[in-house]
Amino acid sequence: MSECNCTQKHKHRDSKEYRGLINRLNRIEGQVRGVKSMLENDTYCTDILMQVSAIQAALNSFNRQLLSNHIHTCVADGIRSGDDTVIDELTATLQKLMK
């Protein structure tokens, strides 16, 4: 796992947002365990590749949801309070996501 370049900021999420994101991650975690099992059971390569593709799509979906939540809360709140640095932070985040 790569080193986290995390900020020291924190965000309180309401219970609905939290549960939704955790549920998505739990499903992804299950998919990853399934791929590991497929590999251990000598499953055919293309079958594994299709499952990995599904995991990537699920992670992309998770990122889209988290990014949308971030824009609607953290970024919007920052702009409303006059903190334009949130725009620079969002731009840098999007550039990293689009590598």
ZIFEN-V570801 format. One record per pair of residues at least 24 apart in sequence whose ideal C-beta (glycine too) atoms are under 10 Angstrom apart, sorted by sequence separation. I is the first residue (numbers start at 1). J is the second residue. If there is no record, write none. Layout:
# ZIFEN-V570801
i & j
I & J
I & J
This chain:
# ZIFEN-V570801
i & j
31 & 55
30 & 55
28 & 54
29 & 55
32 & 58
67 & 93
28 & 55
31 & 58
32 & 59
67 & 94
27 & 55
28 & 56
31 & 59
28 & 57
28 & 58
67 & 97
27 & 58
28 & 59
25 & 58
28 & 61
64 & 97
24 & 58
25 & 59
28 & 62
63 & 97
24 & 59
27 & 62
24 & 61
25 & 62
60 & 97
24 & 62
21 & 62
24 & 65
20 & 62
24 & 66
21 & 65
20 & 65
21 & 66
20 & 66
17 & 65
21 & 69
17 & 66
20 & 69
17 & 69
13 & 66
14 & 69
17 & 72
13 & 69
17 & 73
11 & 69
11 & 70
14 & 73
13 & 73
12 & 73
11 & 73
11 & 74
9 & 74
9 & 89
7 & 89
5 & 96
